[in-house]
Amino acid sequence: MASLSDPLVKQLLGGRYIATLATQNPNGSIHMVAVWYLFDGGHVYVGTSTRTRKARNLESNTTVSVMIDSRDVAASCGITIVGKAKIVTGEASHRWNAQIHSKYLSDAALADSRVGPTFAAVDDVTIQIVPSSVISWDMREIDKQFFGGAMESNPGYLLPLQR
């Protein structure tokens, strides 16, 4: 089990990666979606619309999982956070969503009348996630421990990911 203060966890939570958010659908299946996120040192925030499946799912079950991974085949690492979520509305939501948008969009995009205002209007609520557990993995460490560094010393072993 990892903690929010572990260096790898802090790197991934503070970085500009795409996360995968998982919520539970009414029929019991899992809904997973790629999201932008922000970490404030204690909570993870995700901007969204009240009309999205993820927001609607939280009305009946507040348990969520968030996975963030580096998407780097040569240095694959990641974390999964499990926790409880709540919907933040109003001015607080506008502030959090503006911070999330500024993490992922350039100043030019935010200033563009076609982009910035559209994101601000569509993302009308924020999901606040309170972590209860964190799991991390780092393929570089797994390579050292189980493969004696074979992956690192033979870069051709790992095939490139498609982008």
N, C-alpha and C positions, 0 to 999 in steps of 0.2 A: 504494500500500500504506500502510495506517495503522499506528499502534503503540498499545500499551495505554496510553501516556501522553498520547495526543491528547485534547483537551478533550471532543470529541463522544463518543469511545469511553468515556472515564471517566464521562461523564454517563449514558450508556445502561447501562453495567455497574453503576453505583452506584444506578441508579433502580429503581423498582418497575414493571417492564414484564413482559409475557409474552414469553418466548423460544420459538423453534421449534428443537427438537433433531432432527438428522437422523443416522440410523445406517443401515447396510446390512443388508438382510434376507438370509437364506441363498440365496434365488433370484437375488440381485443387484439387486433393486428397492430403492428407498430408503424407509425408514420415517421419517415426520416426525410429531412430536407437540409440542403446546404444553406448556411446562414453566415452573415457578418456578425461580429461580436465585439464586445468591449469588456475588459476586466478592470475593476476598480480596487483590487487588493483583497476583496472579500466576496464579491458577487460577480456573476457573468450577466451581461445585458445583451439582449437581442431585440432589434427593432422589427416590428411587423404590423400587419393590418388586422383589425378585429375580424375580418372576413376570412382569414386564412385557416386552414385545417389545424395548424399547430396551436393557434390561439383558441379555437373552438374546443380542441381536445383538452386544454387546461381547465375548462369549466367543470369537467367531471373527474379529472385525475391530474394532480399537480406534480406527479413524479416525472422527471425528465432525465435524459442522458445527453451529454454533449461530448463529441469526439473531435479533437483537433490533432491533425497529423501533418508532418512536414511535406508530404507528397514528393519526397526526394528519395529515389530508389537507392542511392549510394549512402545516404545518411538518414534512413527512415527512422523516425521517432514520433511519438505521439502520446496523448493523454486521453483518458475518458473520465469525465466528471459525472457523477450521479448526484441528484439533488431534488429539491422542491422548488417549484416556480410559482410566481404570482404575476399578475398583469398590472403594470403601472400605467396610469392614465394621466390626462391633463398636462399641466405645465411641466411636471417632472418627466413625463414621457417625452415631451418635445425636447427637453434638454438632453436626455440620454440619447435619443435618436440622432440629434444633431452631432453629438460626439462620435457616435458610431459612424455616421455618414462621413464625417471629416477624417476618420481613420482610413477609410477605403476610397474616398473620392478626392481628387485634386481640387485645389481652390478654383481652378477654371471650370471644372465640372459643377461644383457647388454654385458658382456664379451664373452658370448658363441657365437661362429661364426655362429651358426644356428639361433640365436634369435636376438641379437642386430643389426647386419647389415641388417637383413631382415626387421625389423621394420623401420630402417633408410631409406631403399630403397623404401619400399612400401608407406610410408607416405611422399609424395613428395611435399605437400603443407600444409598450416595451415589455418584454418578458424579463423579469429579474429572477435569476437562478441562485439559490443558496446551496452551495456545494455541501454534500454530506460525506462523499468519498471521492478519492482521486486515484486512478491507476495510471501508471506510465510505462512506456516501453521504448527501448532504444536499440535498434538493430546493430549498431556499432558495438555495444556491450555484449549483445547476444553472439555476434561474430567472434569477439575475443574469447568469450567463455566457452562456446560450444564448437566453433570451427577453427580455433587457433589463428584467427585473423585471415582466413582464406578469402573471404569476400573483399576485404579491404586491399589485400595484396594482389588480387586478381579482378580488377574492375570489370572485365568482360563477363564475369559470372552472372552479373545482374543485368538484365535487359532493360533498355530505357523505357520509361513510361510514355504513353501517348499524351499529348497536350491538345 
